Amino acid sequence: MEWKKDPRFRGIEPFEDKVWLSSPTMHGEEQHWVDEAIRTNWVSTVGANINEVEKQIAEYVGCGYAVALSAGTAALHLATKLAGERLYGQARPNAGTLAGRRVFCSDMTFDASINPVAYEDGEAVFIDTERDTWNMSPEALEQAFQIYPDVRLVVIAHLYGTPGKMEELKAICDARGALIVEDAAESLGAKYRLGDRWVETGTLGDYNCISFNGNKIITGSAGGMFLTDRREDADKVRKWSTQSRENAPWYQHEEIGYNYRMSNVIAGVIRGQIPHLDEHIRQKKAIYERYKAGLADLPVSMNPWDAERSEPNFWLSCMIIRPEAMAPTVRGEREYLYRSESGKSSPSEILDAIAAFNAEGRPIWKPMHMQPIYRSNAFITAEGSGRARSNAYIAGDGADVGVDIFSRGLCLPSDNKMTPEQQDRIIEIIHRCFR
Ligand SMILES: Cc1ncc(COP(=O)(O)O)c(C=O)c1O
């Protein structure tokens, strides 16, 4: 569509500089610590920056040990492997620790959360999403344990920086003797009330992971961490991440190794970012609040969170269109179509409009059970199996919360450097979409 010719958008100018979904925000201290690494020649996978960021993050999050790795994905892989080994023992070198095992996984998340289950030869069973925080549904998890009572591992992500219903999810896992891998990649700095104690995400599972990917709340340009209270787990992850060397005068290996350790240069960037974590969270919260107020008169709502039990880090602001205000739209595997209708809109139309004015939004994570690679994996909703729900002879087709949120929701530009004026222009563009 020729957006400039569309009379609905008359008078709106494109942004001169692109407004990003969530881009890195450097402050200056990063340069100091990177320079220090280079000046002192500590540019490899040992050094003061690594030691310091491990210490500072463990202190901030409130866990015993943090192990700095090359990516959140690496942390998730080693966390998943550690869980697999604890549950099922050491695997042969050519097999994963989860071979022949099912693992319950968040469904609406980035695939990096759950791909490590496949790296370890396990089979992900996807658990549907709830509507209160857009995370794993405790009801669906309970159903999953009814159907697959032998499962002992659950991978839970906190979407867009909003903590999930961890109290309920943990209670279900405890009752079944299942371990939790917590994916807090998007939620560093988000808080959750467990009983009467406020704790950080990244301390809520048996094995916990965060990410410093370029778009996260703070970044190292890349990087991730494994977080734990168990010394032996921290030691094991550090060993596995540096090629699993035994204590011998030569390279001696009794376990499969990985090259997953963080570089001291990247740790320097993170060291400069940590002092700004709380400031970034405040900026992201202000962005969320401004969208909430600015979009209040439209038939939409923001991504929800539980104010009594959690304080998100507001990494990404999202919105969802009410069902009655959805304009006709379809999504294929790679292409999409939509029609504009007065008083209505669709995520694809809004994302296209935002892009036409030089800003970046993003669809909601497409649920894993819809992904071609995982289409034959089981999917469990609050009503039981989410596969083959319809019946040619009976009306109705069962609830699928993830598909619904994916169909009606979108991520808004949430860059912490966005000015109120830029944000107001995005809010105005969204209003015009509904004209
Ligand atoms: C939910 C989630 N899990 C895992 C990851 C992977 O982290 P990384 O990019 O650091 O490997 C990301 C982000 O990239 C993420 O958003």
The ligand as a MOL file (V3000), in Angstrom:
LIG
                    3D

  0  0  0     0  0            999 V3000
M  V30 BEGIN CTAB
M  V30 COUNTS 16 16 0 0 0
M  V30 BEGIN ATOM
M  V30 1 C 13.0020 -15.9600 25.5470 0
M  V30 2 C 14.4000 -16.0260 25.0130 0
M  V30 3 N 15.1210 -17.1210 25.2590 0
M  V30 4 C 16.3790 -17.2410 24.8280 0
M  V30 5 C 16.9860 -16.2410 24.0990 0
M  V30 6 C 18.3560 -16.4810 23.5780 0
M  V30 7 O 19.3030 -15.6240 24.0640 0
M  V30 8 P 20.6070 -15.3080 23.1900 0
M  V30 9 O 20.1820 -14.4930 22.0220 0
M  V30 10 O 21.4820 -14.5600 24.1420 0
M  V30 11 O 21.2050 -16.6110 22.7800 0
M  V30 12 C 16.2510 -15.0710 23.8170 0
M  V30 13 C 16.7910 -13.9280 23.0650 0
M  V30 14 O 17.5280 -13.8510 22.2230 0
M  V30 15 C 14.9250 -14.9730 24.2710 0
M  V30 16 O 14.1850 -13.8970 23.9830 0
M  V30 END ATOM
M  V30 BEGIN BOND
M  V30 1 1 1 2
M  V30 2 1 2 3
M  V30 3 2 2 15
M  V30 4 2 3 4
M  V30 5 1 4 5
M  V30 6 1 5 6
M  V30 7 2 5 12
M  V30 8 1 6 7
M  V30 9 1 7 8
M  V30 10 2 8 9
M  V30 11 1 8 10
M  V30 12 1 8 11
M  V30 13 1 12 13
M  V30 14 1 12 15
M  V30 15 2 13 14
M  V30 16 1 15 16
M  V30 END BOND
M  V30 END CTAB
M  END
